[in-house]
């Protein structure tokens, strides 16, 4: 290996690590399709309400499109976790708005969820178990190994969780005053506008922190290796046992032969 080979290999490994991180984040947070499924119901609600000021039609349309998104994923045999979460969120908003007969309350459950999630990110980071690590650990096949065996990765998860928490807190600081002061259309359009940019910022910061962190420890690969080693050790022990038993049989047979010969000699 020349002196020029090592930097090239290091660069390749770093690029591979970044690519793996990007793919994992894309999978965990739903990618472009997940963002569309998150935005579309609220966008449809505020658009219809702005045009005709009809709460029932707006709510039914938002719920219907959420259900359609789930059905499409089911037909395509794709993961439905993001679409299902959207259905539940829209359903809570619809029920709350209908019960209070206030279109603005369609957005309140989602706003409360955002605020609660922001607090969860910050509190779990303070507790040393950052939420983003709990979410992404299984995606990276490291589970909770980062807590005790990979301190650099735990630090990256902690930074990312703080970033998510602060970004969502900032979003809540904008939305809750609008809930009290603005009308339904104004709140709805601001909320739709704030759906994607804060999310993308948080994902990008997560990628930055994790791309600089140590590689994840693949605990699944370790478990498989341990199982293979245990299986190999068991096979080796069985072979040794069989060999010992075979040698014992040979010795027994030899002793029997010697005894037979001695008996014949005595008779002679």
N, C-alpha and C positions, 0 to 999 in steps of 0.2 A: 504494500500500500504506500503510495507516495503522499507527500505532505498536502497535495492538492485534493486527494481523494476524501479525506476525513471531513473537511468543511462541506463538500458536496453531499456526503452521506448525512451529516448533521442537518443540512438544509432540507434534504428530502424527508428525513424523519420529522422535522418540525412541520413541514407542509402536510405530511400525512396526519399528524396529530391535529392540526387545524381543520383538515378536511373531516376527520372523525368527529371533532367537536361541532362543526357546522351541521353535519348530518344528524347528530344526536339532538341538537337544539331544534332543528327542523322537525324531527319526529316528535319531540316532547311537546312542542307548542303548536303543532298542527300545520305549520307552513302557510303558504298563500291561501290554500283552500280553507284552512281553519280560520284565517283572518276574515275571509269572505263570509263564512258561516256566522262569525261573531258580529259582523257589521250589518248584514243584510236585514235581519228582522227589525232592528231599531231604525234603520234607514227607511224601510217600508212603512213603519208605524208613523214616523214623523212626517214623511212625505204625504201620506193619505190624510193625516190629521191637519196638515197645513192647507191641503186643498179643500176639504169639506168639513173640517171641524167635527168629525163623527168618531167618537171614542170607540163604539162597538165595532164599526167597520175596520178601523185602524188596528184594534186589538186582535180581531179574528184574522186579519190578513197577516199580521206578524206571527201569530201562532201557527197559521197554516203553512207559511213558508218554512218555518222551523221544522215542522213535521215532514214536509217534503224533502228537506235536506237530509234528515235521518233516513227516510225511505230510500233515497238515491244511494246513500252509502251502504245500506243493507243490500240493495239490489246488486251493487258493484262489489259486495263482500269486502268492504273496506272497514277500517276501524271507525267506530261510531262514538267514541268517548267525547270528542269535541262537539259533535252535532247534538248528542244527548244533553250535554251540559248547557248548550244553547237553548234547547227545548225547555228544560227545567227553569232556566232563568227567565225566558219569555213567559212561560206559564205562570210563574210567581208574579211577574209584572202585570200580566193580564188580569189575574184574580184580584190583585190588590187594587188596580185601577177600577175594575168593575165594582168591587165592594164599596169603595169610597166615592165612586162616580166622579173621579178626578183623574183626567188623563195624565197629569204630571206624575202621579204615583206609579205609572207604568215603569218609570225609571228608578224609583226609590229602592226596590230590592237589589238591583244591580249596583247602585251606589253604595248601599250598606255592605254588600259583599266586597266591593273594592276596598272600602275602608277597613273591613275586618281582615282582608288578605294582607293589606299593608301592615297592619299591626302584627299579624302572624309572622311575616317576614322579619320584622325588627325584633320581636320578642324571642323567636327561635334563634336568631343570630346572637342575641345577648346570652341566651342559655347555652350556647356552644353547639347547638344542633340546627344549623341554618336550613331553612325550609327548602331552598333551591337544591341543596345537597340531597335531601330526602326525595325530591322529585326526580332529579337527574341521575342519582346513584344507580338505580336499576337500569336506566337507559344505557349507561356506560358499562354495565355489568360489574360494577364495583360494590353495589349495595351500600353498606355503611363502613366499608374498610377505610374510607377516607378519614373517619373520626379518630382512629387510633394508630393507623399504619401509614398515613400519607398526610402529614401536617401541612405541606405546601398546598395540597389540594383542598384541605379543609379551610385554609385561609382564603383561597380563591372563592369557594362557595360562600363563605361569610361575607366577603366583599360584594359578591353578586346579590346576596339576599338583602343586604343593606341598600343596595342600589334599587332593587325592585321595591322595597318598602318605602323609600324616600320618594321615588317616582310616583307610586300610587298614592302616597300621602299628598303630594303636590296636586295630583289630579283631583283628589277629593276636596282639597282646599279651593279649587276652582268651581267644582260642581255643586257643592252643598249651598254656598251663598246664592248661586243661580236658582237652586230649587226653591228658595224662599222669595227671591226678588224677581226672577224672570218669569215669562209665561211659558206654556208647554212647548211651543214651537222653538223659542230661543234656547231653552234648555235642551231640547231634543237635538237640534242642529249642532250645538256645542258638544254634546255628548258623542254624537256620531263622529265629529271632527277629531275628538280626543281618543277615539277607540284605538287607532293604529299607531300614531307617532310615539306615544309613551311606551307602548308595547315594543315597538322596534328598537327604541333607545335602550330599554331594559335588556332585551335579547342581545343587542350588540355589546353592551357592557359585560354581560355574562360571557359572551364569546371572547372578549378581550382578556378577562380575568382567567378563564379556563385555558385559553391558548398559551398563556405564559406559565401555567401551573404544571407540576409533574404529571406524567401519564397516569391514567387510572389503573388500579390493580384489578385485574380480571379475576374475581373470586370464583366465577363459574369455571374458568379454565383451571384454576387451582384445585377446585373440587374434583373435576374430571381427572386431573393428573394424580391426585391422591387416590382416587378410586382405581385408576389403572395400576398405580404402584402397589396398592393393597391386593389387587387381583394377581399381579405378577408374583408378589411375595407368597400368596397362597398357592399358586401353581408350582413355584419353586419348592415350597415345603412339601407338597404332595409328591413331587418327583423324588425328592430326597427320601421321603418315607418309603416310596415304592422301591427305590434302589436298596435301601437298608433291608426291607423285607425280602427282596430278591437275593441279596447276599446271604441273609439268614437261611433262606431255603436251600441255597447252594451248600452252605456249611452243614446243614442238617442232612442233606442228601449225601454229602461226602462222608459224614460220620456213619450214616447207615451202611454205606458201601464198605467202609473200613471194618465195621462190626461184622458184616457178612463174611468178608474175607478171613477175618480172625477166627470166625466159627468154623469155616471150612478147614483152615489149617489145623485147628484142634482136633477135628474129626479124623483128618488124615493121619 
